[in-house]
Amino acid sequence: MKLTVAAVGMVAFVFSVMPVSVFAIFEIVPCVSNWFDGVPLSLTCVLKSGPVDSYVALVTTLTKVQCNSTFDNCFSYDTQLYSVVGVPSVSMTMLIRSFKKGLDDTEWKCIDGNPTSSPVSCHIALSEKYVVIDENLTTLERITLPFRVSVTGNCTYLLPNCTWKYKIKGESEERVPDDLTAITSTNASCNPGDQQATCTLKFDSDSVPAGFTGQTASLHVFITHASLIGSQLHLDSPEVFFSVALTSVSMSTKPAMIEAGVATVLQCITNPAFPTATIRWILDNTTITQGVTSTTERVPGSGFISTSNLTKTYVSKDDGKMLVCSATNGEYTVSSPALQLSITGALTSVSMSTKPSTIRQGSQLYCDV
């Protein structure tokens, strides 16, 4: 429209007022970056602002589904591949019945009859379905603390959900507490949008489920993922024995000096372990068999602490010898640092206080110690 303003003695000015174009603004939700061949996917076109002109459609290079301007009277151009339902004046949702490689892994747009020159789009790439590519669960031979078992999948879109369970022989299956499990991921060697996940179960001496120690048990992991279409992967370990590693034995008493001729008690102690450890005392490579007493103490969830006391009377000739305690539980053998004995009151010299030039029968000789 043109508006002319005139005034006497003045130049006339002409203004042009152009009509303002208003476009409908849409959003596609969820706008996933990747999806899986053969897996259903729903995309919703939501009206964010502006008036809708004539119709609304979800399109790639071709129109797939369409509704009228109020999101009613919706229909699909290929009912075998796509279906559609509308929410009046709000949105329309298209179901891709089975996402197809080479057809649906492309750029999607939501437009109306008067689309903006740059409509919001959603580009969807193809990802592989989830599979396990590495694990050490099914080949497990024994559970020894500290313990770790893991299952790693391929590079794919979205993280899996892993549920770990255990079963002690003769008892019912139990879920492993969530704080003993973890999922970690990396995208270092994956395609854009993909990531590689590892599901891990780990025990240490402070986190073993009650009743595990010394039992035969099996472990199980159940894995769900968006690409598995409601099913799950299930991996099991064989029935294995639960042991706790013997890692240390040490002398809890280390006297700087030991008095000769006086009974002395020395003690060695192990870390919590299973099977239960036995302790030997070795003096200069000779095993001591007398004066040894042993006890065990159970630590819930962590095995048994073995303690050995050696009660022995040392003599002067033991001065400087090396004393060691050694522990074994049939799987592991460990030794303590050696203790070098220092014996007080030890005999260091002998001398004759009488040294006659001749000795007669019945004479007495004396030695000083």
C-alpha atoms as a printed R data frame, in Angstrom:
    type eleno elety resid chain resno       x       y      z
1   ATOM     1    CA   MET     A     1   0.000   0.000  0.000
2   ATOM     2    CA   LYS     A     2   1.230   3.512 -0.770
3   ATOM     3    CA   LEU     A     3   0.586   6.514  1.444
4   ATOM     4    CA   THR     A     4   1.008  10.018 -0.007
5   ATOM     5    CA   VAL     A     5   1.473  12.942  2.301
6   ATOM     6    CA   ALA     A     6   1.224  16.398  0.695
7   ATOM     7    CA   ALA     A     7   1.476  19.889  2.069
8   ATOM     8    CA   VAL     A     8   1.274  23.327  0.515
9   ATOM     9    CA   GLY     A     9   4.667  24.600 -0.514
10  ATOM    10    CA   MET     A    10   6.328  21.304  0.454
11  ATOM    11    CA   VAL     A    11   7.632  18.298 -1.500
12  ATOM    12    CA   ALA     A    12   5.372  15.241 -1.392
13  ATOM    13    CA   PHE     A    13   6.894  12.073  0.242
14  ATOM    14    CA   VAL     A    14   5.857   8.530 -0.648
15  ATOM    15    CA   PHE     A    15   6.297   5.660  1.895
16  ATOM    16    CA   SER     A    16   6.011   1.957  1.091
17  ATOM    17    CA   VAL     A    17   4.782  -0.324  3.917
18  ATOM    18    CA   MET     A    18   5.619  -3.962  3.123
19  ATOM    19    CA   PRO     A    19   3.561  -6.790  4.647
20  ATOM    20    CA   VAL     A    20   5.322  -8.743  7.434
21  ATOM    21    CA   SER     A    21   5.672 -12.499  6.729
22  ATOM    22    CA   VAL     A    22   4.946 -14.770  9.696
23  ATOM    23    CA   PHE     A    23   6.068 -18.392  9.548
24  ATOM    24    CA   ALA     A    24   5.168 -21.324 11.733
25  ATOM    25    CA   ILE     A    25   8.117 -22.570 13.783
26  ATOM    26    CA   PHE     A    26   8.280 -26.321 14.453
27  ATOM    27    CA   GLU     A    27  10.517 -28.616 16.478
28  ATOM    28    CA   ILE     A    28  11.190 -32.337 16.004
29  ATOM    29    CA   VAL     A    29  11.403 -34.300 19.262
30  ATOM    30    CA   PRO     A    30  13.245 -36.357 20.101
31  ATOM    31    CA   CYS     A    31  15.840 -35.330 17.545
32  ATOM    32    CA   VAL     A    32  18.075 -38.389 17.891
33  ATOM    33    CA   SER     A    33  21.470 -38.216 16.232
34  ATOM    34    CA   ASN     A    34  21.566 -41.958 15.458
35  ATOM    35    CA   TRP     A    35  19.268 -44.955 15.257
36  ATOM    36    CA   PHE     A    36  19.256 -48.679 14.420
37  ATOM    37    CA   ASP     A    37  18.232 -50.637 11.338
38  ATOM    38    CA   GLY     A    38  14.999 -52.544 11.921
39  ATOM    39    CA   VAL     A    39  14.098 -50.762 15.186
40  ATOM    40    CA   PRO     A    40  10.922 -48.621 15.498
41  ATOM    41    CA   LEU     A    41  11.320 -44.874 16.100
42  ATOM    42    CA   SER     A    42   8.784 -42.139 16.862
43  ATOM    43    CA   LEU     A    43   9.323 -38.533 15.780
44  ATOM    44    CA   THR     A    44   6.999 -35.752 16.931
45  ATOM    45    CA   CYS     A    45   6.531 -32.440 15.098
46  ATOM    46    CA   VAL     A    46   5.621 -29.826 17.704
47  ATOM    47    CA   LEU     A    47   4.292 -26.349 16.885
48  ATOM    48    CA   LYS     A    48   6.384 -23.827 18.829
49  ATOM    49    CA   SER     A    49   4.975 -20.542 17.472
50  ATOM    50    CA   GLY     A    50   3.252 -18.856 14.543
51  ATOM    51    CA   PRO     A    51   0.242 -19.774 12.405
52  ATOM    52    CA   VAL     A    52   0.165 -23.015 10.403
53  ATOM    53    CA   ASP     A    53  -0.470 -22.583  6.696
54  ATOM    54    CA   SER     A    54  -2.622 -25.226  4.970
55  ATOM    55    CA   TYR     A    55  -0.997 -28.410  6.347
56  ATOM    56    CA   VAL     A    56   1.859 -29.875  8.406
57  ATOM    57    CA   ALA     A    57   4.166 -32.598  7.059
58  ATOM    58    CA   LEU     A    58   7.220 -34.614  8.052
59  ATOM    59    CA   VAL     A    59   9.457 -34.922  5.026
60  ATOM    60    CA   THR     A    60  12.826 -36.143  3.798
61  ATOM    61    CA   THR     A    61  13.226 -35.808  0.050
62  ATOM    62    CA   LEU     A    62   9.603 -36.959 -0.029
63  ATOM    63    CA   THR     A    63   6.623 -36.272  2.198
64  ATOM    64    CA   LYS     A    64   6.078 -39.190  4.563
65  ATOM    65    CA   VAL     A    65   3.095 -38.153  6.727
66  ATOM    66    CA   GLN     A    66   0.791 -35.140  6.766
67  ATOM    67    CA   CYS     A    67  -1.966 -33.467  8.846
68  ATOM    68    CA   ASN     A    68  -4.123 -30.405  8.204
69  ATOM    69    CA   SER     A    69  -3.313 -27.038  9.750
70  ATOM    70    CA   THR     A    70  -4.946 -27.982 13.061
71  ATOM    71    CA   PHE     A    71  -3.163 -31.370 13.220
72  ATOM    72    CA   ASP     A    72  -6.340 -33.246 12.312
73  ATOM    73    CA   ASN     A    73  -7.145 -35.519  9.369
74  ATOM    74    CA   CYS     A    74  -3.671 -37.038  9.456
75  ATOM    75    CA   PHE     A    75  -2.540 -39.657  6.929
76  ATOM    76    CA   SER     A    76   0.565 -41.540  5.777
77  ATOM    77    CA   TYR     A    77   1.828 -41.743  2.231
78  ATOM    78    CA   ASP     A    78   3.084 -45.282  2.939
79  ATOM    79    CA   THR     A    79   1.106 -47.008  5.683
80  ATOM    80    CA   GLN     A    80   3.374 -50.062  5.668
81  ATOM    81    CA   LEU     A    81   6.366 -47.958  6.675
82  ATOM    82    CA   TYR     A    82   4.869 -45.011  8.607
83  ATOM    83    CA   SER     A    83   1.845 -44.187 10.727
84  ATOM    84    CA   VAL     A    84   0.782 -40.835 12.166
85  ATOM    85    CA   VAL     A    85  -1.467 -39.428 14.887
86  ATOM    86    CA   GLY     A    86  -2.174 -35.774 15.683
87  ATOM    87    CA   VAL     A    87  -2.880 -33.784 18.827
88  ATOM    88    CA   PRO     A    88  -5.163 -30.914 17.748
89  ATOM    89    CA   SER     A    89  -3.377 -27.551 17.489
90  ATOM    90    CA   VAL     A    90  -0.300 -28.973 19.224
91  ATOM    91    CA   SER     A    91   1.628 -31.687 17.381
92  ATOM    92    CA   MET     A    92   1.692 -34.787 15.248
93  ATOM    93    CA   THR     A    93   3.659 -37.962 15.910
94  ATOM    94    CA   MET     A    94   4.971 -40.251 13.193
95  ATOM    95    CA   LEU     A    95   5.952 -43.843 13.919
96  ATOM    96    CA   ILE     A    96   8.648 -45.311 11.695
97  ATOM    97    CA   ARG     A    97   7.583 -48.942 11.972
98  ATOM    98    CA   SER     A    98  11.050 -50.281 11.173
99  ATOM    99    CA   PHE     A    99  13.918 -47.819 10.694
100 ATOM   100    CA   LYS     A   100  15.530 -48.674  7.363
101 ATOM   101    CA   LYS     A   101  19.116 -48.224  6.270
102 ATOM   102    CA   GLY     A   102  19.369 -46.066  3.163
103 ATOM   103    CA   LEU     A   103  15.844 -44.702  3.606
104 ATOM   104    CA   ASP     A   104  15.370 -43.269  7.073
105 ATOM   105    CA   ASP     A   105  18.993 -42.461  7.973
106 ATOM   106    CA   THR     A   106  18.759 -39.001  6.466
107 ATOM   107    CA   GLU     A   107  17.659 -35.431  7.179
108 ATOM   108    CA   TRP     A   108  14.084 -34.986  8.425
109 ATOM   109    CA   LYS     A   109  12.120 -31.701  8.368
110 ATOM   110    CA   CYS     A   110   8.768 -30.558  9.713
111 ATOM   111    CA   ILE     A   111   7.143 -27.982  7.406
112 ATOM   112    CA   ASP     A   112   3.780 -26.428  6.605
113 ATOM   113    CA   GLY     A   113   2.305 -25.076  3.351
114 ATOM   114    CA   ASN     A   114   4.343 -21.888  3.648
115 ATOM   115    CA   PRO     A   115   7.682 -23.107  5.024
116 ATOM   116    CA   THR     A   116  10.458 -20.829  6.162
117 ATOM   117    CA   SER     A   117  13.541 -20.852  3.962
118 ATOM   118    CA   SER     A   118  15.505 -22.592  6.756
119 ATOM   119    CA   PRO     A   119  13.167 -24.998  8.556
120 ATOM   120    CA   VAL     A   120  14.491 -26.775 11.632
121 ATOM   121    CA   SER     A   121  15.790 -30.194 10.629
122 ATOM   122    CA   CYS     A   122  16.921 -33.385 12.341
123 ATOM   123    CA   HIS     A   123  19.642 -35.494 10.730
124 ATOM   124    CA   ILE     A   124  19.661 -39.153 11.822
125 ATOM   125    CA   ALA     A   125  22.653 -41.403 11.134
126 ATOM   126    CA   LEU     A   126  22.733 -45.202 11.293
127 ATOM   127    CA   SER     A   127  24.320 -47.047 14.243
128 ATOM   128    CA   GLU     A   128  25.051 -50.722 14.752
129 ATOM   129    CA   LYS     A   129  22.882 -52.728 17.120
130 ATOM   130    CA   TYR     A   130  24.408 -53.517 20.521
131 ATOM   131    CA   VAL     A   131  26.510 -56.681 20.800
132 ATOM   132    CA   VAL     A   132  29.079 -57.860 23.352
133 ATOM   133    CA   ILE     A   133  32.593 -57.924 21.884
134 ATOM   134    CA   ASP     A   134  34.727 -58.614 24.975
135 ATOM   135    CA   GLU     A   135  34.086 -60.131 28.412
136 ATOM   136    CA   ASN     A   136  35.773 -62.232 31.081
137 ATOM   137    CA   LEU     A   137  32.607 -63.470 32.798
138 ATOM   138    CA   THR     A   138  31.831 -66.726 30.984
139 ATOM   139    CA   THR     A   139  35.457 -67.905 31.368
140 ATOM   140    CA   LEU     A   140  35.693 -67.051 35.069
141 ATOM   141    CA   GLU     A   141  37.553 -69.701 37.088
142 ATOM   142    CA   ARG     A   142  37.585 -68.256 40.576
143 ATOM   143    CA   ILE     A   143  36.638 -65.148 42.537
144 ATOM   144    CA   THR     A   144  39.546 -63.742 44.501
145 ATOM   145    CA   LEU     A   145  39.600 -60.376 46.252
146 ATOM   146    CA   PRO     A   146  40.168 -57.778 45.039
147 ATOM   147    CA   PHE     A   147  37.890 -58.908 42.211
148 ATOM   148    CA   ARG     A   148  36.781 -57.314 38.941
149 ATOM   149    CA   VAL     A   149  34.779 -58.668 36.005
150 ATOM   150    CA   SER     A   150  33.592 -56.695 32.968
151 ATOM   151    CA   VAL     A   151  31.554 -56.888 29.768
152 ATOM   152    CA   THR     A   152  32.310 -54.527 26.853
153 ATOM   153    CA   GLY     A   153  30.006 -53.807 23.930
154 ATOM   154    CA   ASN     A   154  30.584 -52.474 20.429
155 ATOM   155    CA   CYS     A   155  30.453 -48.828 19.401
156 ATOM   156    CA   THR     A   156  26.785 -47.878 19.202
157 ATOM   157    CA   TYR     A   157  24.278 -45.166 20.027
158 ATOM   158    CA   LEU     A   158  23.085 -44.882 23.661
159 ATOM   159    CA   LEU     A   159  24.440 -46.669 26.727
160 ATOM   160    CA   PRO     A   160  23.191 -50.128 27.723
161 ATOM   161    CA   ASN     A   161  21.615 -50.884 31.075
162 ATOM   162    CA   CYS     A   162  23.437 -53.661 32.973
163 ATOM   163    CA   THR     A   163  21.951 -55.510 35.947
164 ATOM   164    CA   TRP     A   164  24.303 -57.797 37.866
165 ATOM   165    CA   LYS     A   165  23.133 -60.728 40.021
166 ATOM   166    CA   TYR     A   166  24.840 -63.488 41.978
167 ATOM   167    CA   LYS     A   167  23.763 -66.897 43.211
168 ATOM   168    CA   ILE     A   168  25.422 -68.776 46.044
169 ATOM   169    CA   LYS     A   169  25.091 -72.513 45.500
170 ATOM   170    CA   GLY     A   170  21.956 -73.813 47.189
171 ATOM   171    CA   GLU     A   171  20.495 -70.317 47.708
172 ATOM   172    CA   SER     A   172  18.273 -67.976 45.707
173 ATOM   173    CA   GLU     A   173  19.584 -65.430 43.207
174 ATOM   174    CA   GLU     A   174  20.273 -61.937 44.572
175 ATOM   175    CA   ARG     A   175  20.884 -58.591 42.897
176 ATOM   176    CA   VAL     A   176  24.341 -57.086 43.346
177 ATOM   177    CA   PRO     A   177  24.081 -53.663 45.051
178 ATOM   178    CA   ASP     A   178  24.338 -50.826 42.535
179 ATOM   179    CA   ASP     A   179  27.304 -49.245 44.317
180 ATOM   180    CA   LEU     A   180  29.402 -52.305 43.375
181 ATOM   181    CA   THR     A   181  28.709 -51.866 39.654
182 ATOM   182    CA   ALA     A   182  29.578 -49.204 37.109
183 ATOM   183    CA   ILE     A   183  29.188 -48.298 33.430
184 ATOM   184    CA   THR     A   184  32.009 -46.422 31.755
185 ATOM   185    CA   SER     A   185  32.197 -45.314 28.140
186 ATOM   186    CA   THR     A   186  34.519 -43.943 25.492
187 ATOM   187    CA   ASN     A   187  34.012 -42.616 21.978
188 ATOM   188    CA   ALA     A   188  37.699 -42.617 21.043
189 ATOM   189    CA   SER     A   189  37.377 -45.157 18.196
190 ATOM   190    CA   CYS     A   190  33.670 -44.754 17.413
191 ATOM   191    CA   ASN     A   191  31.712 -43.004 14.681
192 ATOM   192    CA   PRO     A   192  30.098 -39.631 15.504
193 ATOM   193    CA   GLY     A   193  27.208 -40.064 17.930
194 ATOM   194    CA   ASP     A   194  28.341 -43.547 19.010
195 ATOM   195    CA   GLN     A   195  30.107 -44.660 22.184
196 ATOM   196    CA   GLN     A   196  31.541 -47.889 23.554
197 ATOM   197    CA   ALA     A   197  30.377 -48.947 27.008
198 ATOM   198    CA   THR     A   198  31.882 -51.310 29.586
199 ATOM   199    CA   CYS     A   199  29.764 -52.739 32.401
200 ATOM   200    CA   THR     A   200  31.847 -53.640 35.462
201 ATOM   201    CA   LEU     A   201  31.303 -55.493 38.726
202 ATOM   202    CA   LYS     A   202  33.963 -55.238 41.414
203 ATOM   203    CA   PHE     A   203  34.397 -56.418 45.008
204 ATOM   204    CA   ASP     A   204  37.018 -55.479 47.547
205 ATOM   205    CA   SER     A   205  37.467 -56.547 51.161
206 ATOM   206    CA   ASP     A   206  34.944 -53.959 52.361
207 ATOM   207    CA   SER     A   207  32.179 -54.690 49.867
208 ATOM   208    CA   VAL     A   208  31.764 -58.464 49.569
209 ATOM   209    CA   PRO     A   209  28.106 -59.537 49.806
210 ATOM   210    CA   ALA     A   210  27.331 -61.347 53.062
211 ATOM   211    CA   GLY     A   211  27.963 -65.078 52.967
212 ATOM   212    CA   PHE     A   212  30.173 -65.039 49.853
213 ATOM   213    CA   THR     A   213  33.475 -65.962 51.465
214 ATOM   214    CA   GLY     A   214  34.346 -69.628 51.098
215 ATOM   215    CA   GLN     A   215  31.280 -70.393 49.005
216 ATOM   216    CA   THR     A   216  30.722 -71.619 45.487
217 ATOM   217    CA   ALA     A   217  28.801 -68.981 43.561
218 ATOM   218    CA   SER     A   218  27.907 -67.853 40.037
219 ATOM   219    CA   LEU     A   219  27.589 -64.350 38.586
220 ATOM   220    CA   HIS     A   220  25.091 -63.144 35.986
221 ATOM   221    CA   VAL     A   221  24.618 -59.953 33.971
222 ATOM   222    CA   PHE     A   222  21.433 -58.910 32.159
223 ATOM   223    CA   ILE     A   223  21.878 -56.238 29.460
224 ATOM   224    CA   THR     A   224  19.126 -54.177 27.855
225 ATOM   225    CA   HIS     A   225  19.568 -51.628 25.067
226 ATOM   226    CA   ALA     A   226  17.330 -49.582 22.764
227 ATOM   227    CA   SER     A   227  18.512 -51.589 19.737
228 ATOM   228    CA   LEU     A   228  17.430 -54.908 21.281
229 ATOM   229    CA   ILE     A   229  13.697 -54.059 20.947
230 ATOM   230    CA   GLY     A   230  12.586 -55.096 24.428
231 ATOM   231    CA   SER     A   231  14.749 -58.226 24.695
232 ATOM   232    CA   GLN     A   232  17.924 -58.616 26.750
233 ATOM   233    CA   LEU     A   233  21.323 -60.257 26.596
234 ATOM   234    CA   HIS     A   234  22.113 -62.671 29.423
235 ATOM   235    CA   LEU     A   235  25.653 -63.804 30.293
236 ATOM   236    CA   ASP     A   236  26.534 -66.269 33.075
237 ATOM   237    CA   SER     A   237  29.721 -67.299 34.793
238 ATOM   238    CA   PRO     A   238  30.393 -70.920 35.714
239 ATOM   239    CA   GLU     A   239  30.008 -71.861 39.382
240 ATOM   240    CA   VAL     A   240  33.279 -70.745 40.933
241 ATOM   241    CA   PHE     A   241  34.852 -70.764 44.386
242 ATOM   242    CA   PHE     A   242  35.118 -67.468 46.231
243 ATOM   243    CA   SER     A   243  38.537 -66.953 47.821
244 ATOM   244    CA   VAL     A   244  40.287 -63.982 49.388
245 ATOM   245    CA   ALA     A   245  43.907 -63.480 48.379
246 ATOM   246    CA   LEU     A   246  46.654 -63.922 50.947
247 ATOM   247    CA   THR     A   247  48.790 -60.835 50.413
248 ATOM   248    CA   SER     A   248  50.816 -60.264 53.573
249 ATOM   249    CA   VAL     A   249  52.186 -61.706 56.778
250 ATOM   250    CA   SER     A   250  54.140 -59.619 59.256
251 ATOM   251    CA   MET     A   251  55.697 -59.806 62.705
252 ATOM   252    CA   SER     A   252  53.626 -57.739 65.065
253 ATOM   253    CA   THR     A   253  56.348 -57.929 67.741
254 ATOM   254    CA   LYS     A   254  59.947 -57.052 66.869
255 ATOM   255    CA   PRO     A   255  62.035 -56.705 70.038
256 ATOM   256    CA   ALA     A   256  65.274 -54.856 69.568
257 ATOM   257    CA   MET     A   257  66.993 -57.163 72.099
258 ATOM   258    CA   ILE     A   258  66.176 -60.668 73.358
259 ATOM   259    CA   GLU     A   259  67.576 -61.871 76.649
260 ATOM   260    CA   ALA     A   260  69.342 -65.236 76.486
261 ATOM   261    CA   GLY     A   261  67.829 -67.938 78.638
262 ATOM   262    CA   VAL     A   262  64.454 -66.168 79.021
263 ATOM   263    CA   ALA     A   263  61.335 -67.424 77.210
264 ATOM   264    CA   THR     A   264  60.299 -64.824 74.598
265 ATOM   265    CA   VAL     A   265  56.981 -64.614 72.716
266 ATOM   266    CA   LEU     A   266  56.969 -63.356 69.119
267 ATOM   267    CA   GLN     A   267  53.825 -62.993 66.957
268 ATOM   268    CA   CYS     A   268  53.032 -63.072 63.231
269 ATOM   269    CA   ILE     A   269  49.703 -62.093 61.660
270 ATOM   270    CA   THR     A   270  48.204 -62.312 58.117
271 ATOM   271    CA   ASN     A   271  45.721 -60.166 56.242
272 ATOM   272    CA   PRO     A   272  42.136 -61.512 56.100
273 ATOM   273    CA   ALA     A   273  42.228 -64.372 53.570
274 ATOM   274    CA   PHE     A   274  40.363 -67.463 52.433
275 ATOM   275    CA   PRO     A   275  41.212 -70.336 52.428
276 ATOM   276    CA   THR     A   276  42.638 -69.903 55.916
277 ATOM   277    CA   ALA     A   277  46.418 -69.494 56.002
278 ATOM   278    CA   THR     A   278  48.910 -71.482 58.080
279 ATOM   279    CA   ILE     A   279  52.092 -69.864 59.400
280 ATOM   280    CA   ARG     A   280  55.587 -71.371 59.779
281 ATOM   281    CA   TRP     A   281  58.496 -69.935 61.753
282 ATOM   282    CA   ILE     A   282  61.931 -70.318 60.151
283 ATOM   283    CA   LEU     A   283  65.243 -69.641 61.940
284 ATOM   284    CA   ASP     A   284  68.224 -69.567 59.587
285 ATOM   285    CA   ASN     A   285  66.412 -71.793 57.052
286 ATOM   286    CA   THR     A   286  65.338 -74.292 59.712
287 ATOM   287    CA   THR     A   287  61.628 -74.665 60.511
288 ATOM   288    CA   ILE     A   288  60.770 -74.344 64.214
289 ATOM   289    CA   THR     A   289  58.268 -76.987 65.268
290 ATOM   290    CA   GLN     A   290  58.060 -76.480 69.044
291 ATOM   291    CA   GLY     A   291  56.505 -73.616 70.997
292 ATOM   292    CA   VAL     A   292  54.178 -72.591 68.148
293 ATOM   293    CA   THR     A   293  50.461 -71.855 68.744
294 ATOM   294    CA   SER     A   294  48.015 -70.598 66.105
295 ATOM   295    CA   THR     A   295  44.564 -68.977 66.091
296 ATOM   296    CA   THR     A   296  42.162 -67.662 63.434
297 ATOM   297    CA   GLU     A   297  39.638 -64.843 63.531
298 ATOM   298    CA   ARG     A   298  36.850 -64.458 60.981
299 ATOM   299    CA   VAL     A   299  36.306 -61.017 59.472
300 ATOM   300    CA   PRO     A   300  32.777 -60.892 57.960
301 ATOM   301    CA   GLY     A   301  32.966 -60.758 54.168
302 ATOM   302    CA   SER     A   302  36.767 -60.712 54.166
303 ATOM   303    CA   GLY     A   303  38.021 -64.165 55.191
304 ATOM   304    CA   PHE     A   304  40.113 -65.170 58.203
305 ATOM   305    CA   ILE     A   305  43.037 -63.503 59.952
306 ATOM   306    CA   SER     A   306  45.626 -66.083 60.980
307 ATOM   307    CA   THR     A   307  47.830 -65.404 64.010
308 ATOM   308    CA   SER     A   308  50.805 -67.460 65.166
309 ATOM   309    CA   ASN     A   309  52.731 -67.092 68.458
310 ATOM   310    CA   LEU     A   310  56.226 -68.463 68.882
311 ATOM   311    CA   THR     A   311  57.395 -69.012 72.451
312 ATOM   312    CA   LYS     A   312  61.103 -69.850 72.540
313 ATOM   313    CA   THR     A   313  64.143 -69.547 74.781
314 ATOM   314    CA   TYR     A   314  67.152 -68.347 72.861
315 ATOM   315    CA   VAL     A   315  70.800 -69.023 73.600
316 ATOM   316    CA   SER     A   316  73.924 -67.085 72.863
317 ATOM   317    CA   LYS     A   317  74.619 -68.934 69.631
318 ATOM   318    CA   ASP     A   318  71.306 -67.590 68.209
319 ATOM   319    CA   ASP     A   319  72.742 -64.078 68.176
320 ATOM   320    CA   GLY     A   320  72.731 -62.675 64.621
321 ATOM   321    CA   LYS     A   321  70.497 -65.387 63.164
322 ATOM   322    CA   MET     A   322  67.605 -64.457 60.846
323 ATOM   323    CA   LEU     A   323  64.026 -65.252 61.891
324 ATOM   324    CA   VAL     A   324  61.193 -65.260 59.311
325 ATOM   325    CA   CYS     A   325  57.523 -66.230 59.391
326 ATOM   326    CA   SER     A   326  55.978 -67.638 56.215
327 ATOM   327    CA   ALA     A   327  52.244 -68.020 55.480
328 ATOM   328    CA   THR     A   328  50.452 -70.138 52.880
329 ATOM   329    CA   ASN     A   329  46.830 -70.995 52.131
330 ATOM   330    CA   GLY     A   330  47.351 -73.427 49.270
331 ATOM   331    CA   GLU     A   331  47.084 -70.709 46.626
332 ATOM   332    CA   TYR     A   332  49.465 -68.054 47.820
333 ATOM   333    CA   THR     A   333  52.663 -68.073 49.899
334 ATOM   334    CA   VAL     A   334  54.044 -64.903 51.446
335 ATOM   335    CA   SER     A   335  56.859 -64.214 53.903
336 ATOM   336    CA   SER     A   336  57.544 -61.494 56.419
337 ATOM   337    CA   PRO     A   337  60.663 -59.325 56.413
338 ATOM   338    CA   ALA     A   338  63.446 -61.113 58.293
339 ATOM   339    CA   LEU     A   339  64.204 -60.212 61.915
340 ATOM   340    CA   GLN     A   340  67.885 -60.391 62.848
341 ATOM   341    CA   LEU     A   341  68.128 -61.589 66.429
342 ATOM   342    CA   SER     A   342  70.168 -59.625 68.909
343 ATOM   343    CA   ILE     A   343  70.685 -61.748 72.047
344 ATOM   344    CA   THR     A   344  71.731 -60.025 75.284
345 ATOM   345    CA   GLY     A   345  73.779 -61.917 77.895
346 ATOM   346    CA   ALA     A   346  75.351 -63.865 75.086
347 ATOM   347    CA   LEU     A   347  78.685 -65.619 75.728
348 ATOM   348    CA   THR     A   348  81.347 -63.569 73.939
349 ATOM   349    CA   SER     A   349  84.695 -64.906 75.408
350 ATOM   350    CA   VAL     A   350  86.219 -67.570 77.681
351 ATOM   351    CA   SER     A   351  89.642 -67.319 79.395
352 ATOM   352    CA   MET     A   352  91.627 -69.434 81.890
353 ATOM   353    CA   SER     A   353  92.290 -67.660 85.144
354 ATOM   354    CA   THR     A   354  94.888 -70.316 86.132
355 ATOM   355    CA   LYS     A   355  97.643 -71.330 83.791
356 ATOM   356    CA   PRO     A   356 100.117 -73.649 85.696
357 ATOM   357    CA   SER     A   357 103.257 -74.678 83.904
358 ATOM   358    CA   THR     A   358 102.664 -78.272 85.004
359 ATOM   359    CA   ILE     A   359  99.488 -80.069 85.968
360 ATOM   360    CA   ARG     A   360  99.377 -82.741 88.600
361 ATOM   361    CA   GLN     A   361  96.670 -85.299 89.040
362 ATOM   362    CA   GLY     A   362  93.845 -83.802 91.101
363 ATOM   363    CA   SER     A   363  94.743 -80.194 90.287
364 ATOM   364    CA   GLN     A   364  91.842 -77.707 89.731
365 ATOM   365    CA   LEU     A   365  91.701 -75.325 86.776
366 ATOM   366    CA   TYR     A   366  89.341 -72.298 86.430
367 ATOM   367    CA   CYS     A   367  87.796 -70.489 83.483
368 ATOM   368    CA   ASP     A   368  86.347 -66.979 83.562
369 ATOM   369    CA   VAL     A   369  83.234 -66.339 81.409
